[in-house]
């Protein structure tokens, strides 16, 4: 992948860390990267389906009391929506069960379906760089999706698919209890917060069941429109600040 703002930040982080063993990014270094990345992003082309959202089925009482392991085994066998017929693997999610920071995407793509792991393709590589630039390790955070099975041809999940799958994610969040959730793009914005308009709402703190939520652009969108990486980095820095990962003055 071509070097981008996150590679530069990670590179500088490494340099700074070897100098004084503390982890920070000097503001002047960050500012340098913004000179050509501040352009207003185009509206995100990943659009939310126009249909009215279908209310979720009442949460399966069994799901509501499951542990993370039980939830995973249940999801692996799930046949509650048609996506089960075309999947190779269920992509339950991965990361630390005690993560303070959780990332939520839309659903598995081809690579994820083949490997059974979230965000392992090109968008996943970029997400991993974003996480590293935020001074977290991928294994410290938790990564999940709105749907656990790949929608054919990588289309957006349909409302009935998303709403059928949602109880798994809701229980994951309840068990993991992250301090912050980063919503990646329009699909999780729609189904987790019931809101539309990622371009307008990104960068603004929201909340889900008393957990702070930061909506930002999906890494796949950033691959299509790299100029939007600058504002995305602004959003991610707000999250870093909350964890005390501020730039040294
Ligand atoms: N895009 C997503 O939204 N999730 C993944 O797991 C991979 C790509």
Boltz pocket constraint, residues with backbone or C-beta under 6 A from the ligand:
constraints:
  - pocket:
      binder: B
      contacts: [[A, 105], [A, 106], [A, 107], [A, 108], [A, 109], [A, 112], [A, 117], [A, 118], [A, 119], [A, 120], [A, 121], [A, 123], [A, 124], [A, 144], [A, 145], [A, 184], [A, 220]]
      max_distance: 6.0
